[in-house]
Amino acid sequence: MRAFIPSYELMTPHALDEALALLANEPDIWKPFAGGTDLMVLLEAGKLPHTNYINIWKLDELRGIEVTDDRVSLGALTTYTEVQNNAILKKEFPMLCQAASETGGLAIQNRGTLGGNIVNASPAADSPPALLAYDAELELVSINGSRRVPYRDFHTGYKQMNIRCDELLHRIHLPRTNAKLYHSYRKVGTRKAQAISKVCFAAVAQLDNNRIEEVRIALGSVAPVPLRCRDTEKALPGRSIDRSTISAARTALATEITPIDDIRSTKDYRLQVSLNLLEDFLESCLVEVKA
Ligand SMILES: Cc1cc2nc3c(=O)[nH]c(=O)nc-3n(C[C@H](O)[C@H](O)[C@H](O)COP(=O)(O)OP(=O)(O)OC[C@H]3O[C@@H](n4cnc5c(N)ncnc54)[C@H](O)[C@@H]3O)c2cc1C
């Protein structure tokens, strides 16, 4: 049942300082409202718990994709459409563009934001695995200044995060590199579009011939948080890609993830698919190296 609209309040500040002052002066009362694509679903279902929202959509300080020599920085309000249309992101961070193109439909891609996807903190969300594999860093802002948190340390438990109630997610920073990288992003759902992930996989590797120099692996829907698989990553550098390496990688990943049965899938299916996607990724690196 739809919520009773008059019991909600929405403020629209026109400058970041104004929004931050509101968050600081009345702690835990005001919550950010960005594209609203997660919040409106709760409102329509009569399950939106907080009543006071700050509409941050008009804050230019939270917009824009900026490129420097060593990083690409995206405002928290960057939409999926903006991600897909950016030439540098397409070239250097293709998994993020693919995640954006597989998120919802066009209306959601025009309105939903990366910041909202991150702070909504669903373990099944589609951009977090790509952001984790690219080693993103988050910049949070409050009336007292800014701080940065490696994204891998941001999600601390189911729907729990390293963000205070007086803070906004300001920007998402992606480190650039000149090294050749091998990327693999796979969203596995019931349908090709408009489906919530059963498993979402993102990995990036740097190779010297067929020897793994560095690898970063992240998965969604296999743990209470979007998971950077550090133990599996540690098992791989220095090894050539062969059957024994693939087997070691599968064993490490099986220990590291904790999938569950739920309405969308089963624990066993998620485990098998995750291991197969990792194997596919390593095999595809080998094929590309030999090409
Ligand atoms: C039909 C439909 C299909 C969808 N498909 C997908 C899909 O395929 N994959 C997927 O991952 N998601 C999907 N979603 C979920 C949703 O669209 C995304 O999570 C989206 O990125 C949320 O962004 P938003 O700006 O709309 O967030 P909002 O709804 O505005 O906010 C979400 C949460 O983030 C907080 N928040 C937002 N911005 C900030 C900020 N800058 N700082 C601090 N807190 C902030 C809000 O307070 C709120 O708690 C879908 C939703 C719908 C309705």
PDBQT file of the ligand as one rigid body, heavy atoms in Angstrom, charges set to zero:
ROOT
HETATM    1  C1  LIG A 301      12.685  -0.790 -11.994  1.00  0.00    +0.000 C 
HETATM    2  C2  LIG A 301      14.012  -0.740 -11.275  1.00  0.00    +0.000 A 
HETATM    3  C3  LIG A 301      15.071  -1.454 -11.785  1.00  0.00    +0.000 A 
HETATM    4  C4  LIG A 301      16.309  -1.432 -11.142  1.00  0.00    +0.000 A 
HETATM    5  N1  LIG A 301      17.336  -2.170 -11.653  1.00  0.00    +0.000 NA
HETATM    6  C5  LIG A 301      18.530  -2.193 -11.016  1.00  0.00    +0.000 A 
HETATM    7  C6  LIG A 301      19.589  -3.014 -11.522  1.00  0.00    +0.000 A 
HETATM    8  O1  LIG A 301      19.462  -3.681 -12.549  1.00  0.00    +0.000 OA
HETATM    9  N2  LIG A 301      20.765  -3.006 -10.828  1.00  0.00    +0.000 N 
HETATM   10  C7  LIG A 301      20.945  -2.260  -9.685  1.00  0.00    +0.000 A 
HETATM   11  O2  LIG A 301      22.034  -2.313  -9.105  1.00  0.00    +0.000 OA
HETATM   12  N3  LIG A 301      19.948  -1.483  -9.200  1.00  0.00    +0.000 NA
HETATM   13  C8  LIG A 301      18.758  -1.438  -9.827  1.00  0.00    +0.000 A 
HETATM   14  N4  LIG A 301      17.726  -0.664  -9.317  1.00  0.00    +0.000 N 
HETATM   15  C9  LIG A 301      17.948   0.083  -8.071  1.00  0.00    +0.000 C 
HETATM   16  C10 LIG A 301      18.283   1.591  -8.233  1.00  0.00    +0.000 C 
HETATM   17  O3  LIG A 301      17.847   2.098  -9.479  1.00  0.00    +0.000 OA
HETATM   18  C11 LIG A 301      19.794   1.877  -8.079  1.00  0.00    +0.000 C 
HETATM   19  O4  LIG A 301      20.237   1.391  -6.835  1.00  0.00    +0.000 OA
HETATM   20  C12 LIG A 301      20.109   3.378  -8.199  1.00  0.00    +0.000 C 
HETATM   21  O5  LIG A 301      21.467   3.528  -8.522  1.00  0.00    +0.000 OA
HETATM   22  C13 LIG A 301      19.794   4.183  -6.954  1.00  0.00    +0.000 C 
HETATM   23  O6  LIG A 301      20.195   5.526  -7.177  1.00  0.00    +0.000 OA
HETATM   24  P1  LIG A 301      19.238   6.738  -6.802  1.00  0.00    +0.000 P 
HETATM   25  O7  LIG A 301      19.969   7.983  -7.101  1.00  0.00    +0.000 OA
HETATM   26  O8  LIG A 301      17.916   6.578  -7.456  1.00  0.00    +0.000 OA
HETATM   27  O9  LIG A 301      19.129   6.503  -5.233  1.00  0.00    +0.000 OA
HETATM   28  P2  LIG A 301      17.985   7.004  -4.202  1.00  0.00    +0.000 P 
HETATM   29  O10 LIG A 301      16.788   6.147  -4.319  1.00  0.00    +0.000 OA
HETATM   30  O11 LIG A 301      17.782   8.477  -4.297  1.00  0.00    +0.000 OA
HETATM   31  O12 LIG A 301      18.767   6.709  -2.826  1.00  0.00    +0.000 OA
HETATM   32  C14 LIG A 301      19.148   5.402  -2.457  1.00  0.00    +0.000 C 
HETATM   33  C15 LIG A 301      19.837   5.461  -1.089  1.00  0.00    +0.000 C 
HETATM   34  O13 LIG A 301      21.095   6.108  -1.194  1.00  0.00    +0.000 OA
HETATM   35  C16 LIG A 301      21.142   7.255  -0.338  1.00  0.00    +0.000 C 
HETATM   36  N5  LIG A 301      21.911   8.249  -1.095  1.00  0.00    +0.000 N 
HETATM   37  C17 LIG A 301      21.734   8.587  -2.397  1.00  0.00    +0.000 A 
HETATM   38  N6  LIG A 301      22.689   9.448  -2.798  1.00  0.00    +0.000 NA
HETATM   39  C18 LIG A 301      23.477   9.678  -1.710  1.00  0.00    +0.000 A 
HETATM   40  C19 LIG A 301      24.652  10.472  -1.491  1.00  0.00    +0.000 A 
HETATM   41  N7  LIG A 301      25.229  11.203  -2.462  1.00  0.00    +0.000 N 
HETATM   42  N8  LIG A 301      25.220  10.459  -0.254  1.00  0.00    +0.000 NA
HETATM   43  C20 LIG A 301      24.672   9.710   0.744  1.00  0.00    +0.000 A 
HETATM   44  N9  LIG A 301      23.575   8.934   0.585  1.00  0.00    +0.000 NA
HETATM   45  C21 LIG A 301      22.983   8.921  -0.628  1.00  0.00    +0.000 A 
HETATM   46  C22 LIG A 301      19.695   7.629  -0.067  1.00  0.00    +0.000 C 
HETATM   47  O14 LIG A 301      19.544   8.293   1.167  1.00  0.00    +0.000 OA
HETATM   48  C23 LIG A 301      19.059   6.240  -0.047  1.00  0.00    +0.000 C 
HETATM   49  O15 LIG A 301      19.273   5.621   1.200  1.00  0.00    +0.000 OA
HETATM   50  C24 LIG A 301      16.486  -0.652  -9.945  1.00  0.00    +0.000 A 
HETATM   51  C25 LIG A 301      15.402   0.082  -9.447  1.00  0.00    +0.000 A 
HETATM   52  C26 LIG A 301      14.175   0.048 -10.098  1.00  0.00    +0.000 A 
HETATM   53  C27 LIG A 301      13.031   0.844  -9.531  1.00  0.00    +0.000 C 
ENDROOT
TORSDOF 0
